Amino acid sequence: MSFAEYEMKVIQWSEKRKIIPNSTPEAQHIKLEEEVEELREALFDKDHEGAVDAIGDCAVVLINICALLDVNFTDCLAHAYDQIKDRKGTMNAEGIFVKES
């Protein structure tokens, strides 16, 4: 399945469960914070399967937020990529991205 097909499946799943339209972007943001915390825990515990699950859960919640805001997740990703695509720099050994001037 393509990313767009998965996105539509998530939206349909959320609509069946009345997350869309009965939730709010703010409520979904709280859910996103919970999922990000699960991701943090999985990463620090070196739990690969837990990290994969949490990343997927974060994506589901982000798709829900987009649907509630009537924006397309892929369009948001394209916008972010357009913002970063020409940036120059590298990650240093301390894990800090250093932009080139």
Short mmCIF file of the C-alpha atoms (twelve columns), coordinates in Angstrom:
data_MODEL
# 
_entry.id   MODEL 
# 
loop_
_atom_site.group_PDB 
_atom_site.id 
_atom_site.type_symbol 
_atom_site.label_atom_id 
_atom_site.label_alt_id 
_atom_site.label_comp_id 
_atom_site.label_asym_id 
_atom_site.label_seq_id 
_atom_site.Cartn_x 
_atom_site.Cartn_y 
_atom_site.Cartn_z 
_atom_site.pdbx_PDB_model_num 
ATOM 1   C CA . MET A 1   0.000   0.000  0.000  1 
ATOM 2   C CA . SER A 2   1.174   3.555  -0.663 1 
ATOM 3   C CA . PHE A 3   1.573   6.144  2.072  1 
ATOM 4   C CA . ALA A 4   -1.546  7.951  0.801  1 
ATOM 5   C CA . GLU A 5   -3.531  4.711  0.992  1 
ATOM 6   C CA . TYR A 6   -2.429  4.136  4.586  1 
ATOM 7   C CA . GLU A 7   -3.312  7.738  5.389  1 
ATOM 8   C CA . MET A 8   -6.827  7.211  4.016  1 
ATOM 9   C CA . LYS A 9   -7.190  3.935  5.946  1 
ATOM 10  C CA . VAL A 10  -6.223  5.724  9.176  1 
ATOM 11  C CA . ILE A 11  -8.751  8.487  8.493  1 
ATOM 12  C CA . GLN A 12  -11.471 5.903  7.784  1 
ATOM 13  C CA . TRP A 13  -10.574 4.020  10.967 1 
ATOM 14  C CA . SER A 14  -10.747 7.254  12.972 1 
ATOM 15  C CA . GLU A 15  -14.080 8.207  11.418 1 
ATOM 16  C CA . LYS A 16  -15.578 4.811  12.327 1 
ATOM 17  C CA . ARG A 17  -14.535 5.394  15.914 1 
ATOM 18  C CA . LYS A 18  -15.825 8.995  15.852 1 
ATOM 19  C CA . ILE A 19  -12.362 10.382 16.628 1 
ATOM 20  C CA . ILE A 20  -12.987 12.409 13.503 1 
ATOM 21  C CA . PRO A 21  -15.032 14.657 13.848 1 
ATOM 22  C CA . ASN A 22  -15.626 14.406 17.636 1 
ATOM 23  C CA . SER A 23  -12.079 15.034 18.813 1 
ATOM 24  C CA . THR A 24  -10.171 18.291 18.573 1 
ATOM 25  C CA . PRO A 25  -6.640  19.090 17.429 1 
ATOM 26  C CA . GLU A 26  -5.867  20.046 21.027 1 
ATOM 27  C CA . ALA A 27  -7.111  16.701 22.392 1 
ATOM 28  C CA . GLN A 28  -5.131  14.879 19.731 1 
ATOM 29  C CA . HIS A 29  -2.062  16.921 20.694 1 
ATOM 30  C CA . ILE A 30  -2.354  15.548 24.229 1 
ATOM 31  C CA . LYS A 31  -2.555  12.040 22.741 1 
ATOM 32  C CA . LEU A 32  0.508   12.805 20.606 1 
ATOM 33  C CA . GLU A 33  2.457   13.783 23.715 1 
ATOM 34  C CA . GLU A 34  1.533   10.427 25.284 1 
ATOM 35  C CA . GLU A 35  2.719   8.571  22.181 1 
ATOM 36  C CA . VAL A 36  5.966   10.584 22.040 1 
ATOM 37  C CA . GLU A 37  6.600   9.659  25.686 1 
ATOM 38  C CA . GLU A 38  6.119   5.980  24.765 1 
ATOM 39  C CA . LEU A 39  8.624   6.485  21.952 1 
ATOM 40  C CA . ARG A 40  11.121  8.075  24.329 1 
ATOM 41  C CA . GLU A 41  10.786  5.164  26.738 1 
ATOM 42  C CA . ALA A 42  11.221  2.611  23.951 1 
ATOM 43  C CA . LEU A 43  14.310  4.395  22.635 1 
ATOM 44  C CA . PHE A 44  15.953  4.633  26.049 1 
ATOM 45  C CA . ASP A 45  15.072  0.988  26.743 1 
ATOM 46  C CA . LYS A 46  16.524  -0.043 23.355 1 
ATOM 47  C CA . ASP A 47  13.090  -1.583 22.596 1 
ATOM 48  C CA . HIS A 48  13.080  -1.662 18.794 1 
ATOM 49  C CA . GLU A 49  9.591   -3.153 18.500 1 
ATOM 50  C CA . GLY A 50  8.212   -0.639 20.995 1 
ATOM 51  C CA . ALA A 51  9.844   2.206  19.066 1 
ATOM 52  C CA . VAL A 52  8.330   1.023  15.782 1 
ATOM 53  C CA . ASP A 53  4.900   0.807  17.440 1 
ATOM 54  C CA . ALA A 54  5.227   4.261  19.008 1 
ATOM 55  C CA . ILE A 55  6.368   5.861  15.747 1 
ATOM 56  C CA . GLY A 56  3.349   4.376  14.009 1 
ATOM 57  C CA . ASP A 57  1.056   5.600  16.786 1 
ATOM 58  C CA . CYS A 58  2.530   9.103  16.479 1 
ATOM 59  C CA . ALA A 59  1.867   9.030  12.736 1 
ATOM 60  C CA . VAL A 60  -1.758  7.989  13.336 1 
ATOM 61  C CA . VAL A 61  -2.301  10.874 15.736 1 
ATOM 62  C CA . LEU A 62  -0.616  13.350 13.368 1 
ATOM 63  C CA . ILE A 63  -2.891  12.154 10.566 1 
ATOM 64  C CA . ASN A 64  -5.881  12.691 12.863 1 
ATOM 65  C CA . ILE A 65  -4.731  16.218 13.673 1 
ATOM 66  C CA . CYS A 66  -4.352  16.952 9.966  1 
ATOM 67  C CA . ALA A 67  -7.821  15.606 9.216  1 
ATOM 68  C CA . LEU A 68  -9.329  17.697 11.997 1 
ATOM 69  C CA . LEU A 69  -7.563  20.778 10.590 1 
ATOM 70  C CA . ASP A 70  -8.605  19.839 7.038  1 
ATOM 71  C CA . VAL A 71  -5.024  19.608 5.807  1 
ATOM 72  C CA . ASN A 72  -3.258  16.728 4.101  1 
ATOM 73  C CA . PHE A 73  -0.452  15.024 6.039  1 
ATOM 74  C CA . THR A 74  1.581   14.522 2.868  1 
ATOM 75  C CA . ASP A 75  1.253   18.234 2.064  1 
ATOM 76  C CA . CYS A 76  2.597   19.024 5.548  1 
ATOM 77  C CA . LEU A 77  5.533   16.698 4.950  1 
ATOM 78  C CA . ALA A 78  6.190   18.293 1.551  1 
ATOM 79  C CA . HIS A 79  6.104   21.747 3.164  1 
ATOM 80  C CA . ALA A 80  8.602   20.677 5.831  1 
ATOM 81  C CA . TYR A 81  10.883  19.138 3.211  1 
ATOM 82  C CA . ASP A 82  10.750  22.319 1.143  1 
ATOM 83  C CA . GLN A 83  11.900  24.204 4.258  1 
ATOM 84  C CA . ILE A 84  14.895  21.936 4.902  1 
ATOM 85  C CA . LYS A 85  15.952  20.663 1.465  1 
ATOM 86  C CA . ASP A 86  18.528  23.377 0.800  1 
ATOM 87  C CA . ARG A 87  19.969  23.553 4.308  1 
ATOM 88  C CA . LYS A 88  23.637  22.732 4.524  1 
ATOM 89  C CA . GLY A 89  25.426  21.313 7.525  1 
ATOM 90  C CA . THR A 90  26.149  18.130 9.425  1 
ATOM 91  C CA . MET A 91  25.527  16.494 12.785 1 
ATOM 92  C CA . ASN A 92  28.599  16.712 14.988 1 
ATOM 93  C CA . ALA A 93  29.831  14.020 17.377 1 
ATOM 94  C CA . GLU A 94  27.825  15.598 20.223 1 
ATOM 95  C CA . GLY A 95  24.587  15.149 18.271 1 
ATOM 96  C CA . ILE A 96  24.148  18.832 17.402 1 
ATOM 97  C CA . PHE A 97  23.295  19.844 13.849 1 
ATOM 98  C CA . VAL A 98  25.688  22.574 12.769 1 
ATOM 99  C CA . LYS A 99  24.379  24.692 9.900  1 
ATOM 100 C CA . GLU A 100 26.812  25.906 7.271  1 
ATOM 101 C CA . SER A 101 26.852  29.660 6.754  1 
# 
